[in-house]
């Protein structure tokens, strides 16, 4: 997938400017789950839109052009993939994986690596387009340059994978009750899942793998 983002990184980044209400709604949902203190890592930081806005100073991404934009936004964007995170065990208080999970080759390995680099009782925050939602179904039909090769997950599937990888104490927040193109205002995030197209899943590291 990295070559797709290398080629279309400008188009990807421009989406956030043309869909500001959707982006700010997603951002608010992530903020509900993200720790307010501690050292964080965004796995798959892309162009740094989320990391910069959330105050996450460090990120990893395999795409060079995307990392360059992220660095311009003040993010220390390091070359790397979620399956092999280039940081030592216990280096971070929390990790964020926003949208990225649907693009990785081995989601179990990515979550296991997130477990490894988190401190004891560290928090993981994952933002997904729920495949069972109207938005997930729309994206699968659209077959965009980015999503035509994506593997979408349901909230329950991600919860199961996180449990398998040593996480527990789950909480959920949802937003986007309309397609991004149709949004004219920022939505407040609500607890739970099942209605919003974008869902944030938060969990604590409960055991080492």
Secondary structure as UniProt FT lines:
FT   HELIX           2..18
FT   HELIX           20..33
FT   STRAND          40..43
FT   TURN            46..47
FT   HELIX           49..54
FT   STRAND          58..61
FT   HELIX           64..72
FT   TURN            73..74
FT   STRAND          76..79
FT   TURN            82..83
FT   TURN            89..90
FT   STRAND          92..98
FT   HELIX           100..103
FT   HELIX           107..117
FT   STRAND          118..129
FT   TURN            131..132
FT   HELIX           134..142
FT   TURN            145..146
FT   HELIX           147..149
FT   HELIX           155..164
FT   TURN            165..166
FT   STRAND          167..175
FT   HELIX           180..182
FT   STRAND          190..191
FT   STRAND          198..205
//
